[in-house]
Each structure stands twice: as C-alpha cells, then as structure tokens.
Amino acid sequence: MARFIDDLTGAIYDFIKFITKSVCYLFAGMLIVGVPFYLITIAFKMFN
C-alpha cells in the first residue's frame, strides 16, 4: 500500500510540474512576442 501511495504522489507531482512548466513557457513566450509588438504599435501611433 505504501508503494502505491508513493507512486500516486509521484505521478501527481510530475503532472503538477508539467502544468507549471507549460504555463511558465506560455507566459515567457507571450512576453517575448507581446512586448516587442506592443512597442512597435506605440511607435506606429506616434509617427502616424
């Protein structure tokens, strides 16, 4: 029974680690892509 609980907690930990890493990559990608596009739109608004 202890081995089952250990395996179950390991699987839950791996799942939460995967979700956390995926969300972090998503936010990093949004920052890397979004901030330059936002600055470009500000530049176009100023010179329009």
C-alpha positions in Angstrom: 0.0 0.0 0.0 2.8 2.4 0.8 4.4 1.8 -2.6 1.0 2.6 -4.3 0.7 5.9 -2.4 4.4 6.7 -3.2 3.7 6.1 -6.9 0.5 8.1 -6.8 2.1 11.1 -5.2 5.0 10.9 -7.7 2.5 10.9 -10.6 0.6 13.9 -9.1 3.9 15.7 -8.6 5.0 15.0 -12.2 1.6 16.3 -13.5 1.8 19.5 -11.5 5.4 20.0 -12.5 4.4 19.6 -16.2 1.5 22.0 -15.9 3.6 24.6 -14.1 6.4 24.4 -16.6 3.9 24.7 -19.5 2.3 27.8 -18.0 5.7 29.4 -17.4 6.7 28.7 -21.0 3.4 30.2 -22.2 3.9 33.4 -20.2 7.5 33.7 -21.3 6.5 33.3 -24.9 3.8 35.9 -24.5 6.3 38.3 -23.0 8.9 37.7 -25.7 6.4 38.1 -28.5 4.0 40.6 -27.0 6.3 43.3 -25.6 8.0 44.0 -28.9 4.7 44.1 -30.8 3.3 46.4 -28.2 6.3 48.7 -28.6 6.0 48.6 -32.4 2.4 49.6 -32.2 3.3 52.5 -29.9 5.9 53.6 -32.4 3.4 53.5 -35.3 0.9 55.5 -33.3 3.5 58.2 -32.5 4.6 58.6 -36.1 1.2 58.3 -37.8 
